[in-house]
Amino acid sequence: EAEPVVFTSSDQAGRAGQWGGIYAKNGTFEHVVVEYSSYGLKGRYLDVDNGVFRQSSGEGLRSEGSGSLNLKNSQVYENSSWGVYMNGADRDGMVFENNIIKDNGGGVSLNMGRGFSFKNNEVIKNSNHGLYFNGSEGSRTYVIEGNTIKNNTGKGIVKEGCCGSSQTFKIKDNEVADNSGGGIKLQYPNYRSDSGTTEINGNKLVSNGSFGLYVEGWEWDPSGGKLTVTDNTIQKNTGDGIYVRYHQSDVEFSGNLIEENGGNGLHLNKNNRDNSRTSKSIIIKENTVRKNNGGESGITVYYRSKAAVQILDNVVEEGSGYGLRIENDSDGVTGTITGNIVKNNQGIGLRTNGKLLPKVSGNTFDGNGNGLELIYTDLNAS
C-alpha cells in the first residue's frame, strides 16, 4: 500500500489552526493525511478514499457550493467543528462508506436534499448529532445501513427538513445507542403525500436520551408515505420507545421489541385534519411491548381515517399505564383486536373509544389495573 501524502504544520509541536488547509474546487484524494489546519479539506466536487483528516480548528472535510462528496475508508477525528459537512449538492447517489468519524464538534452534517448512501460507518463521541441530513427533495433515495452511531451528544440520526414527496428512506441494521439527544428522528418524510416509503428495519435503538424512534409531522402538515417499522430492538431509552406524530398514510409495525423505555411504548398519533386522513391500513402485529414507564406504556393508536385497524398477536405486559388504547373520533370503522397477550399493566388492559367498533377475540387480559373499557360514541346522534 502506498505511503500517505501528509499535509501538516511546519511547527514541530502541531496543533489545530496552524495553517489554512486544502481547497480544491474539483478533486480526487487517495492516501492523504490533513492535520492541524484551519479548515481541513474544502471544495465543491470531492472524492476521497483512504484519507485521514484530524485536528482542524474547523471541519475535517467540507463540500460547499452545491457540489458532491464521496467519502470511503477514511478517518475523521478530533476536529473542532463537524467531521464532515456539506452545504448543498447537485447530484444524487453520493456514497459515505466504511469511515470512522469520532471526537469531532459534530459527526456528519449533510445540509442538502439529494439522495445518498451511508453504510458501515462508525460515528462515535461527537459533540453534536451523529448523522444530520436535510432530506428535503422529492423523488430521492436515502439509504442508512449497517452503521454504529454511539455516544454523540445530539441525536444519533436526524432528518430535519421539508418538503419532498415520493421519497424512499431505508434505515436498516444500525446500532444507535447512548446518544444524549435521542435515537432516530425523521421530520416530514414524504410531506403531505401518500407516495414514497419509509422502511425502518433491524435497528438497535438502545439507551438514548429521550426517544428511540420519532417520526414527526404536524396536525396541518403531516408526514406521509407507507411507514414500515419491523424487527427493531428499542429499549432503555429515557423517553418514548416509538412516537409517530401526525402521519397520514398506511403503517405497519411488526416484530419489534420495545421495552424498558422511560416514556410510552408504541404511540401512533394519526389525528390529522380533514385533508390528510388517507390511511387505509394500520397493522400492528407480533410486537413485544413491556416494562415501559409512560401513561401509555403499551400500544396506543389515535386516528381519524377509515382504516380498519388491526392489532394482532402482540405481547404487552408490565407497563405503568394502558395495555392497548385504540381511538377513532371521526369515522365509523371496525377494528380487529385478536390474539394479544396483555398482562400485568397498571392501567386498563384495553380501551377503545369514539366511532370504532372493535372485534375483540382470542386475547388474554390478566392482572391489569382494569380489564376492558369499550366506549362507542355516535357523534351524529349526540
Helices and strands as residue ranges (DSSP letters): E 5-7, E 22-35, E 41-54, E 61-72, E 75-77, E 82-89, E 94-97, E 100-102, E 106-111, E 116-119, E 122-124, E 131-133, E 141-145, E 148-150, E 155-159, E 168-172, E 175-177, E 182-187, E 197-201, E 204-206, E 213-216, E 226-230, E 233-235, E 242-245, E 251-254, E 257-259, E 266-270, G 274-276, E 282-285, E 288-290, E 299-303, E 310-312, E 315-317, E 324-338, E 341-343, E 348-361, E 364-366, E 370-374
